[in-house]
Amino acid sequence: MDARHDERGGKTRTRNVVTFNKAMEKDIVNKVANSALQTIDLEELYPAGKRMVLDIKPWLFQEIILKETDFRAFVAAHDWQQYNNAFVALTCSSEAVIPSWAYLLVSTQLFPLAKKVVVGDFVLLETVLFQEVISTLDIRSFSNKPVIIKGCADKPIPPTAFLLLIQKIQPVAKSILYGEACSTVPLYKQPKKTE
């Protein structure tokens, strides 16, 4: 490479900069990519599908009293096809006392269509879905390795999902951290074995 002269007649440092950059390229190593560190991103395990809430409050007399005849009429007239292949949270947003048979009656219409039905809110629905996913998670790849549970997500991951994940991997993981590879919070370290 031709070196240029500066205003004082001396050579510039072009050659030295190029040499330094080449040395830097050789020395930069992605230690995270080359480590045994395993990352679990619950967002990647998020079950795909439509989430819906079925609130039975409008089916109650004055939105507080369940009258069996009226309730059965609402169940019979309701458009159930909208729940096809959906995950459904069945709830009542009023403070009415709902007998168990009412939720059971509604569920008989949902079960042939919906992928999953729970009595509760969206958080409970997501928790149940993650419970199923985590229970079938193959944890052999985490055996005696440091594991990072990724913290940030764009999807609604309930706090209990993280607890279920730790419960699943703690017996095999060397250590468990939370966050990102560049900034983690240590949660667990396997005790050293005594001889």
Summary of the structure (lengths in Angstrom):
residues: 195
radius of gyration: 28.6
end to end distance: 62.0
largest distance: 101.2
contacts: 471
relative contact order: 0.14
helix: 40%
strand: 21%
